[in-house]
């Protein structure tokens, strides 16, 4: 959520095309299908990031396996 908010601000200020700007444009045009797709994409990316962090933590610190 924070990443999306930050990208919206940066893309709007510097006029860079990206997902944040697409999110704002879809919201202003009430394009529900694009909003649902972007929400699903950002949610999946968040879940994958959390999963990778958990796996990396177990690999880095073997004491976690015993807990």
MMTF fields as JSON, N, C-alpha, C and O atoms, coordinates in Angstrom:
{
  "mmtfVersion": "1.0.0",
  "mmtfProducer": "UNKNOWN",
  "numBonds": 267,
  "numAtoms": 268,
  "numGroups": 67,
  "numChains": 1,
  "numModels": 1,
  "chainsPerModel": [1],
  "groupsPerChain": [67],
  "chainIdList": ["A"],
  "bondAtomList": [4, 2, 8, 6, 12, 10, 16, 14, 20, 18, 24, 22, 28, 26, 32, 30, 36, 34, 40, 38, 44, 42, 48, 46, 52, 50, 56, 54, 60, 58, 64, 62, 68, 66, 72, 70, 76, 74, 80, 78, 84, 82, 88, 86, 92, 90, 96, 94, 100, 98, 104, 102, 108, 106, 112, 110, 116, 114, 120, 118, 124, 122, 128, 126, 132, 130, 136, 134, 140, 138, 144, 142, 148, 146, 152, 150, 156, 154, 160, 158, 164, 162, 168, 166, 172, 170, 176, 174, 180, 178, 184, 182, 188, 186, 192, 190, 196, 194, 200, 198, 204, 202, 208, 206, 212, 210, 216, 214, 220, 218, 224, 222, 228, 226, 232, 230, 236, 234, 240, 238, 244, 242, 248, 246, 252, 250, 256, 254, 260, 258, 264, 262],
  "bondOrderList": [1, 1, 1, 1, 1, 1, 1, 1, 1, 1, 1, 1, 1, 1, 1, 1, 1, 1, 1, 1, 1, 1, 1, 1, 1, 1, 1, 1, 1, 1, 1, 1, 1, 1, 1, 1, 1, 1, 1, 1, 1, 1, 1, 1, 1, 1, 1, 1, 1, 1, 1, 1, 1, 1, 1, 1, 1, 1, 1, 1, 1, 1, 1, 1, 1, 1],
  "groupList": [{"groupName": "UNK", "atomNameList": ["N", "CA", "C", "O"], "elementList": ["N", "C", "C", "O"], "formalChargeList": [0, 0, 0, 0], "bondAtomList": [1, 0, 2, 1, 3, 2], "bondOrderList": [1, 1, 2], "singleLetterCode": "X", "chemCompType": "L-PEPTIDE LINKING"}],
  "groupTypeList": [0, 0, 0, 0, 0, 0, 0, 0, 0, 0, 0, 0, 0, 0, 0, 0, 0, 0, 0, 0, 0, 0, 0, 0, 0, 0, 0, 0, 0, 0, 0, 0, 0, 0, 0, 0, 0, 0, 0, 0, 0, 0, 0, 0, 0, 0, 0, 0, 0, 0, 0, 0, 0, 0, 0, 0, 0, 0, 0, 0, 0, 0, 0, 0, 0, 0, 0],
  "groupIdList": [1, 2, 3, 4, 5, 6, 7, 8, 9, 10, 11, 12, 13, 14, 15, 16, 17, 18, 19, 20, 21, 22, 23, 24, 25, 26, 27, 28, 29, 30, 31, 32, 33, 34, 35, 36, 37, 38, 39, 40, 41, 42, 43, 44, 45, 46, 47, 48, 49, 50, 51, 52, 53, 54, 55, 56, 57, 58, 59, 60, 61, 62, 63, 64, 65, 66, 67],
  "secStructList": [7, 2, 2, 2, 2, 2, 2, 2, 2, 2, 2, 2, 2, 2, 6, 7, 7, 1, 2, 2, 2, 2, 2, 2, 2, 2, 2, 2, 6, 6, 7, 2, 2, 2, 2, 2, 2, 2, 2, 2, 2, 2, 2, 2, 2, 2, 2, 2, 2, 2, 2, 2, 2, 2, 2, 2, 2, 2, 2, 2, 7, 6, 2, 2, 2, 2, 7],
  "xCoordList": [0.808, 0.0, 0.845, 0.524, 1.911, 2.764, 3.504, 3.695, 3.917, 4.622, 3.721, 4.168, 2.473, 1.532, 1.302, 1.267, 1.146, 0.947, 2.136, 1.976, 3.326, 4.534, 4.701, 5.122, 4.373, 4.509, 3.503, 3.802, 2.327, 1.332, 1.874, 1.753, 2.467, 2.997, 4.145, 4.162, 5.107, 6.278, 5.873, 6.352, 5.007, 4.592, 3.769, 3.835, 3.008, 2.225, 3.118, 2.945, 4.067, 4.949, 5.839, 5.985, 6.44, 7.401, 6.799, 7.533, 5.5, 4.783, 5.372, 5.597, 5.618, 6.151, 4.98, 4.192, 4.852, 3.785, 4.132, 5.266, 3.166, 3.412, 2.127, 1.039, 2.266, 1.088, 0.375, -0.85, 1.113, 0.476, -0.414, -1.536, 0.103, -0.682, -1.881, -2.967, -1.664, -2.768, -3.855, -5.043, -3.454, -4.409, -5.229, -6.447, -4.571, -5.27, -6.212, -7.355, -5.733, -6.574, -7.793, -8.899, -7.596, -8.714, -9.714, -10.922, -9.219, -10.125, -10.918, -12.108, -10.27, -10.985, -11.997, -12.997, -11.749, -12.687, -13.652, -14.472, -13.549, -14.39, -14.315, -15.33, -13.104, -12.862, -12.607, -11.474, -13.686, -13.633, -12.766, -12.066, -12.797, -12.02, -10.518, -9.782, -10.059, -8.639, -8.281, -7.216, -9.147, -8.89, -8.801, -7.936, -9.694, -9.644, -8.368, -7.751, -7.97, -6.743, -5.512, -4.632, -5.443, -4.298, -4.265, -3.194, -5.425, -5.491, -5.045, -4.314, -5.486, -5.073, -3.573, -2.906, -3.044, -1.614, -0.777, 0.217, -1.166, -0.389, -0.518, 0.439, -1.673, -1.841, -0.996, -0.381, -0.967, -0.149, 1.333, 2.084, 1.757, 3.164, 3.536, 4.641, 2.627, 2.874, 2.998, 3.901, 2.099, 2.154, 3.423, 4.023, 3.837, 5.066, 6.272, 7.186, 6.283, 7.381, 7.472, 8.569, 6.342, 6.324, 6.795, 7.55, 6.354, 6.784, 8.293, 8.956, 8.836, 10.278, 11.063, 12.122, 10.559, 11.23, 11.227, 12.231, 10.122, 10.055, 11.014, 11.694, 11.07, 11.98, 13.427, 14.248, 13.747, 15.114, 15.491, 16.637, 14.566, 14.843, 15.181, 16.08, 14.464, 14.742, 16.106, 16.838, 16.457, 17.753, 18.911, 19.982, 18.707, 19.773, 19.976, 21.113, 18.897, 18.983, 18.414, 17.197, 19.269, 18.773, 18.055, 17.346, 18.214, 17.516, 16.004, 15.259, 15.552, 14.117, 13.436, 12.262, 14.14, 13.552, 13.168, 12.195, 13.925, 13.66, 12.483, 11.964, 12.066, 11.004, 9.634, 8.63],
  "yCoordList": [-1.218, 0.0, 1.274, 2.235, 1.281, 2.464, 2.653, 3.779, 1.55, 1.62, 2.204, 3.014, 1.804, 2.336, 3.814, 4.6, 4.207, 5.621, 6.469, 7.568, 5.965, 6.691, 6.793, 7.83, 5.722, 5.766, 6.729, 7.377, 6.831, 7.789, 9.207, 9.991, 9.539, 10.892, 11.177, 12.221, 10.264, 10.477, 10.539, 11.402, 9.645, 9.626, 10.857, 11.334, 11.368, 12.57, 13.8, 14.638, 13.921, 15.093, 15.142, 16.194, 14.001, 13.981, 13.548, 13.381, 13.365, 12.98, 11.717, 11.652, 10.716, 9.436, 8.46, 8.31, 7.798, 6.802, 5.546, 5.07, 5.022, 3.832, 3.343, 3.827, 2.375, 1.789, 2.764, 2.725, 3.623, 4.607, 5.565, 5.866, 6.026, 6.941, 6.219, 6.785, 4.955, 4.157, 3.994, 4.042, 3.802, 3.666, 4.941, 4.88, 6.085, 7.366, 7.603, 8.02, 7.338, 7.53, 6.614, 7.04, 5.359, 4.42, 4.844, 4.699, 5.363, 5.808, 7.028, 7.136, 7.945, 9.151, 8.851, 9.557, 7.811, 7.436, 6.333, 5.866, 5.923, 4.874, 3.566, 2.917, 3.199, 1.958, 0.845, 0.605, 0.181, -0.791, -1.998, -2.519, -2.453, -3.636, -3.381, -4.254, -2.201, -1.866, -1.731, -2.183, -1.123, -0.984, -2.349, -2.566, -3.264, -4.601, -5.328, -6.006, -5.191, -5.83, -5.285, -6.048, -3.965, -3.358, -3.73, -3.943, -3.807, -4.213, -5.66, -5.988, -6.519, -7.919, -8.048, -8.83, -7.294, -7.33, -6.854, -7.49, -5.751, -5.24, -6.157, -6.314, -6.754, -7.71, -8.96, -9.453, -9.471, -10.651, -10.339, -11.16, -9.17, -8.781, -8.657, -9.028, -8.141, -8.032, -9.412, -9.647, -10.317, -11.667, -12.403, -13.1, -12.261, -12.908, -12.323, -13.059, -11.016, -10.388, -10.865, -11.104, -11.007, -11.5, -12.95, -13.324, -13.766, -15.162, -15.267, -16.059, -14.482, -14.5, -14.039, -14.591, -13.046, -12.579, -13.661, -13.843, -14.376, -15.452, -16.588, -17.112, -16.967, -18.036, -17.603, -18.388, -16.378, -15.882, -15.831, -16.112, -15.483, -15.416, -16.794, -16.927, -17.818, -19.182, -19.634, -20.308, -19.28, -19.676, -18.951, -19.53, -17.71, -16.921, -17.3, -17.398, -17.511, -17.795, -19.189, -19.343, -20.204, -21.573, -21.788, -22.784, -20.9, -21.051, -20.947, -21.429, -20.338, -20.155, -21.496, -21.661, -22.443, -23.753, -24.503, -25.257, -24.301, -25.017, -24.434, -25.078, -23.257, -22.592, -23.114, -22.66],
  "zCoordList": [0.0, 0.0, 0.0, -0.7, 0.775, 0.826, -0.484, -0.943, -1.082, -2.358, -3.435, -4.246, -3.448, -4.435, -4.187, -5.134, -2.934, -2.611, -3.0, -3.533, -2.738, -3.111, -4.613, -5.125, -5.324, -6.781, -7.395, -8.398, -6.812, -7.317, -7.21, -8.152, -6.079, -5.873, -6.825, -7.477, -6.915, -7.774, -9.241, -9.976, -9.672, -11.074, -11.432, -12.565, -10.5, -10.774, -10.84, -11.725, -9.921, -9.899, -11.129, -11.751, -11.486, -12.586, -13.921, -14.894, -13.987, -15.211, -15.832, -17.04, -14.99, -15.441, -15.586, -14.652, -16.736, -16.852, -16.047, -16.091, -15.326, -14.516, -13.874, -14.185, -12.974, -12.344, -11.416, -11.305, -10.757, -9.884, -10.654, -10.247, -11.756, -12.589, -13.21, -13.329, -13.603, -14.134, -13.079, -13.398, -11.831, -10.733, -10.563, -10.395, -10.605, -10.461, -11.638, -11.448, -12.85, -14.032, -14.002, -14.337, -13.602, -13.529, -12.457, -12.642, -11.346, -10.284, -10.722, -10.424, -11.424, -11.854, -12.954, -13.083, -13.747, -14.808, -14.367, -15.157, -13.109, -12.529, -13.323, -13.576, -13.705, -14.435, -13.417, -13.0, -13.035, -11.948, -12.3, -11.432, -13.554, -13.912, -13.786, -13.328, -14.183, -14.047, -12.574, -12.154, -11.79, -10.353, -9.669, -8.821, -10.038, -9.448, -9.854, -9.032, -11.106, -11.563, -10.866, -10.469, -10.712, -10.027, -8.548, -7.982, -7.932, -6.531, -6.366, -5.432, -7.271, -7.235, -7.466, -6.788, -8.409, -8.714, -7.531, -7.181, -6.919, -5.785, -4.567, -3.809, -4.376, -3.277, -3.47, -2.525, -4.695, -4.988, -4.824, -4.298, -5.266, -5.117, -3.641, -3.246, -2.832, -1.395, -0.752, 0.051, -1.103, -0.538, -0.948, -0.129, -2.193, -2.659, -1.933, -1.559, -1.732, -1.002, 0.432, 0.937, 1.093, 2.475, 2.53, 3.428, 1.577, 1.526, 1.314, 1.984, 0.395, 0.148, 1.376, 1.674, 2.08, 3.297, 4.373, 5.062, 4.528, 5.521, 5.181, 6.063, 3.918, 3.495, 3.685, 4.159, 3.326, 3.495, 4.972, 5.321, 5.831, 7.266, 7.823, 8.653, 7.369, 7.815, 7.308, 8.034, 6.092, 5.538, 6.222, 6.402, 6.598, 7.215, 8.678, 9.138, 9.406, 10.841, 11.122, 11.222, 11.251, 11.444, 12.78, 12.929, 13.74, 15.023, 14.86, 15.713, 13.802, 13.585, 13.333, 13.666, 12.759, 12.458, 13.725, 13.729, 14.803, 16.051, 16.819, 17.731, 16.476, 17.238, 16.867, 17.416]
}
